[in-house]
Amino acid sequence: MSPGDLQQALSWLPTDKAEELLVGFETSDDAAVYKLDDTRALLQTVDFFPPIVDSAYMFGQIVAANALSDIYAMGGTPLTALNLAAFPCSLGLDLLGEILLGGSDKVKESGAVIVGGHTIQDNEPKYGLSVTGIVDLDKVITNSNAKPGDALVLTKPLGMGILATALKRGIVSEDDIMPAIEAAATLNKAAAEAMIEVGVNACTDITGFGLLGHMHEMVNGSGVKATITIKSIPIWERAIDLAKKGVIPGGARGNRTFLGDAVVLTASGSIPPEILFDPQTSGGLLISVSQEKSKQLLDALKSHGVATRAVIGRIEEGTAGLIEVI
């Protein structure tokens, strides 16, 4: 669902909440934070979507990594996961089994455990997870605490939405884009461990609203603006070539329309700006860290084995929610 449609749907919900609910949907954060006691909080999130790759097992892996990412973005540890599956039985239950196995293996890798789930029959396969995690109250990381002077760090390349669109259209094969598929199936666990170790101000993961959509949520909720340098952003090279040929998912156009004047594009060059709006599946973490700790964070990400770690911009005082791309 586009951010505009989602915003309209959520407007029907009441704004009152329980005292124990520390983070709800008001700032479009990655997971809900519910206080358990004086030291701990529960984290809850859910995500599901239709296949984006041909391999059923790899699809399950990507879905699980994507759902678990919300817990990592909040600085938490995943505990349990529930499967959500919509599936046409005419495709063969072995295929569903492969999807579930992929998800189960990835959840196991995270240290969490599958505890059940729910299935329905549907004409289009869909798979997802509802994940519960835990976090110390003094270690909760939200998307709405970015500070002027912070550096913005991204931990996975952009372009997965474009590559998945090209795969669906038969323009590329799964083998052609395997590095991006493997990156999407990679947990954000190591990146989260690095940022917790260093101490950061804010974080979110990059998924369906694209880099600029989720960055807008961060800077709007924090009451600040951001300036990013397009040449510093890691992007899958094949996605750049495809974007130049007009292979753009519809979601990217919806994201761009929703953001409107909140994004000022002054950059020029060989990188199509549509990539910045490209809806990602299981993208990286976008971390807002003080300038003094930025090198420490990059070093920590490297030591934890995070392959992509790029400073892409900075947080500044200014109009809340504004993003300038230079």
C-alpha positions in Angstrom: 0.0 0.0 0.0 1.3 3.5 -0.9 2.2 5.8 2.0 -0.6 8.1 1.0 -3.2 5.4 1.1 -1.9 4.1 4.4 -2.0 7.5 5.9 -5.6 7.9 5.0 -6.5 4.5 6.4 -4.8 5.1 9.7 -6.6 8.4 10.1 -9.7 6.4 11.1 -7.9 5.0 14.2 -8.2 6.6 17.6 -5.1 8.4 18.9 -5.6 7.4 22.6 -3.3 4.6 23.8 -2.3 2.6 26.9 0.2 4.2 29.2 2.5 1.2 28.7 2.6 1.7 25.0 5.8 3.8 24.6 5.9 3.7 20.8 2.8 3.2 18.6 2.1 4.2 15.0 2.2 7.9 15.4 5.8 8.3 14.2 5.6 5.4 11.7 8.3 3.6 13.6 9.4 0.0 12.8 7.8 -1.8 15.8 5.6 -1.1 18.7 7.3 -0.7 22.1 5.2 -1.9 25.1 6.6 -1.4 28.6 6.7 -4.7 30.6 8.4 -3.5 33.8 10.9 -0.9 35.0 13.7 -2.3 32.8 12.3 -4.1 29.8 9.9 -3.5 26.9 8.2 -5.8 24.4 8.6 -5.2 20.7 5.9 -6.3 18.1 5.8 -6.1 14.3 4.3 -7.9 11.4 5.1 -7.9 7.6 4.1 -10.0 4.6 4.1 -9.7 0.8 3.9 -11.8 -2.4 6.9 -13.5 -4.0 9.7 -11.2 -5.4 12.0 -14.0 -6.5 11.6 -17.4 -8.3 13.1 -19.6 -5.5 10.5 -20.5 -2.9 13.1 -21.2 -0.3 14.9 -17.9 -0.9 11.6 -16.0 -0.9 11.0 -17.4 2.6 14.4 -16.3 3.7 13.9 -12.8 2.4 10.5 -12.4 4.0 11.9 -13.5 7.4 14.9 -11.2 7.2 12.6 -8.4 6.3 10.2 -9.0 9.3 13.0 -9.5 11.8 14.6 -6.3 10.6 12.0 -4.2 12.4 13.1 -5.6 15.7 16.8 -5.0 15.0 16.0 -1.4 13.9 14.6 -0.7 17.4 17.7 -2.1 19.1 15.9 -5.3 20.2 16.4 -9.0 20.2 13.8 -11.2 18.4 12.2 -13.9 20.5 9.3 -15.6 18.7 7.7 -15.5 15.2 4.3 -16.5 13.9 4.0 -17.6 10.2 1.3 -15.9 8.0 0.7 -17.6 4.7 -1.9 -17.2 1.9 -1.5 -19.8 -0.7 -3.3 -21.5 -3.6 -3.1 -25.2 -2.9 -3.2 -25.8 -6.7 0.5 -24.8 -6.8 1.5 -27.8 -4.7 2.0 -27.9 -1.0 5.7 -28.8 -1.5 6.2 -25.2 -2.7 4.6 -23.8 0.5 6.8 -26.1 2.5 9.9 -24.7 0.9 8.7 -21.1 1.7 8.1 -22.0 5.3 11.4 -23.8 5.6 13.2 -20.7 4.2 11.5 -18.6 6.8 12.2 -21.1 9.6 15.9 -21.4 8.8 16.3 -17.6 8.8 14.4 -17.2 12.1 16.6 -19.9 13.6 19.7 -18.0 12.4 18.4 -14.9 14.3 18.1 -16.9 17.6 14.3 -16.7 17.6 11.9 -19.5 17.2 8.8 -20.2 15.1 5.9 -20.8 17.5 2.9 -21.3 15.1 1.0 -19.2 12.6 -2.1 -19.0 10.4 -2.8 -19.9 6.8 -5.6 -19.2 4.3 -6.2 -20.2 0.7 -5.7 -17.3 -1.8 -5.2 -17.0 -5.5 -1.8 -15.2 -5.0 0.8 -16.6 -2.7 1.8 -14.3 0.2 4.0 -15.0 3.2 5.0 -13.1 6.2 5.8 -13.2 9.9 4.6 -11.5 13.1 7.6 -11.1 15.3 7.9 -10.4 19.0 11.1 -9.2 20.5 12.5 -7.7 23.7 14.6 -4.6 24.5 16.0 -2.9 27.6 14.2 0.3 28.2 17.4 2.3 28.2 18.5 0.8 24.8 15.3 1.5 22.7 16.3 3.1 19.4 13.5 5.0 17.6 13.2 6.7 14.2 12.4 10.0 15.8 15.5 11.1 17.7 17.9 12.2 15.0 20.0 15.3 16.0 21.4 18.2 14.0 25.0 17.4 13.1 24.4 13.6 12.9 25.8 11.6 10.1 23.4 9.3 8.2 24.8 5.8 7.6 23.2 3.2 5.2 24.0 -0.6 5.5 22.7 -2.1 2.2 22.7 -1.0 -1.4 19.5 0.4 -3.0 17.7 -1.0 -6.1 16.1 -4.3 -5.0 12.6 -3.1 -6.1 13.9 -2.3 -9.6 15.7 -5.6 -9.8 12.7 -7.6 -8.6 10.5 -5.8 -11.2 13.0 -6.7 -13.9 12.9 -10.3 -12.8 9.1 -10.4 -13.0 9.3 -9.0 -16.5 11.8 -11.6 -17.6 14.5 -8.9 -18.3 17.0 -10.5 -15.9 17.3 -14.0 -14.4 17.7 -14.8 -10.7 21.3 -15.7 -11.3 21.9 -12.2 -12.8 20.8 -10.5 -9.6 21.9 -13.1 -7.0 24.2 -10.7 -5.0 21.2 -8.5 -4.4 19.0 -11.4 -3.5 21.5 -12.7 -1.0 21.8 -9.2 0.5 18.0 -9.1 0.9 18.2 -12.4 2.7 20.9 -11.2 5.0 19.8 -10.4 8.6 20.4 -6.8 9.9 21.5 -8.5 13.1 25.2 -7.6 12.7 24.4 -4.0 11.8 22.1 -3.7 14.8 24.8 -5.2 17.1 27.3 -2.6 15.8 25.0 0.4 16.4 24.0 -0.8 19.9 27.7 -1.2 20.7 28.5 2.3 19.6 25.4 4.1 20.7 23.3 6.0 18.1 20.5 8.5 18.1 18.0 7.1 15.6 17.4 4.2 13.2 14.9 2.8 10.8 15.1 0.1 8.2 14.6 0.8 4.5 11.6 -1.1 3.0 8.5 -0.3 1.0 8.6 3.4 1.2 12.1 3.6 -0.2 15.1 5.4 1.1 13.6 8.9 1.0 10.2 7.7 2.3 11.7 6.2 5.5 14.2 9.0 5.8 11.3 11.5 5.7 9.6 9.6 8.6 12.8 9.9 10.5 13.5 13.6 10.0 9.8 14.6 10.3 9.4 12.8 13.6 12.7 14.3 14.8 11.8 17.8 13.8 14.9 18.2 11.6 15.9 18.1 7.9 18.4 16.0 6.0 20.9 16.6 3.2 22.2 13.6 1.3 24.7 13.2 -1.5 23.4 11.0 -4.2 26.9 9.9 -5.3 27.7 8.6 -1.9 24.7 6.2 -1.8 25.4 2.5 -2.4 23.3 1.3 -5.3 23.3 -2.0 -7.2 24.9 -1.2 -10.6 22.4 -3.3 -12.5 19.6 -1.3 -11.0 21.1 1.9 -12.3 21.2 0.5 -15.8 17.6 -0.8 -15.6 16.3 2.5 -14.1 17.8 4.4 -17.1 15.8 2.1 -19.3 12.6 2.9 -17.5 12.3 -0.2 -15.4 10.7 1.4 -12.4 8.2 -0.3 -10.1 4.8 1.5 -9.6 5.6 1.8 -5.9 8.5 4.1 -6.6 6.2 6.5 -8.4 3.7 6.4 -5.5 6.4 7.1 -3.0 7.6 10.1 -5.0 4.1 11.5 -5.4 3.5 11.2 -1.7 6.7 13.0 -0.7 6.1 15.8 -3.1 7.7 19.1 -2.0 9.3 17.4 1.0 12.1 16.3 -1.3 14.3 18.9 -3.1 16.3 17.3 -5.9 19.2 19.4 -6.9 21.5 16.6 -7.9 22.4 15.9 -11.5 24.4 13.2 -13.1 24.2 9.6 -14.2 22.1 8.2 -11.3 18.3 8.3 -11.9 16.7 9.9 -8.9 13.8 7.3 -9.1 16.2 4.9 -7.3 15.9 6.9 -4.1 12.1 6.3 -4.1 12.5 2.6 -5.1 10.6 0.3 -2.6 13.0 -2.0 -1.0 12.4 -5.5 0.3 14.6 -6.3 3.3 16.8 -3.3 2.8 19.5 -2.0 5.2 19.4 0.1 8.3 19.5 3.9 8.0 21.3 5.1 11.1 21.6 8.6 12.5 24.7 8.8 14.6 26.6 11.8 16.1 29.4 13.0 13.9 31.9 12.2 16.7 30.8 8.6 16.7 30.4 8.1 12.9 33.9 6.7 12.3 33.5 4.4 15.4 30.2 3.1 13.9 31.8 2.5 10.5 34.6 0.6 12.2 32.1 -1.4 14.3 30.0 -2.3 11.2 33.2 -3.5 9.5 34.3 -5.6 12.5 30.8 -7.2 12.7 31.1 -8.2 9.0 28.6 -5.7 7.5 29.6 -5.5 3.8 28.0 -2.2 3.0 28.5 0.8 5.3 28.3 4.3 3.8 27.9 7.8 5.1 25.3 9.2 2.7 24.4 12.5 4.3 23.8 14.5 7.5 21.1 15.8 9.7 20.6 19.6 10.0 18.4 22.2 11.6 15.6 23.3 9.3 12.1 22.5 8.1 11.0 19.2 9.7 10.7 16.4 7.2 12.6 18.2 4.4 15.2 16.2 2.4 17.6 17.9 0.0 19.4 15.6 -2.5 22.6 17.1 -3.8 
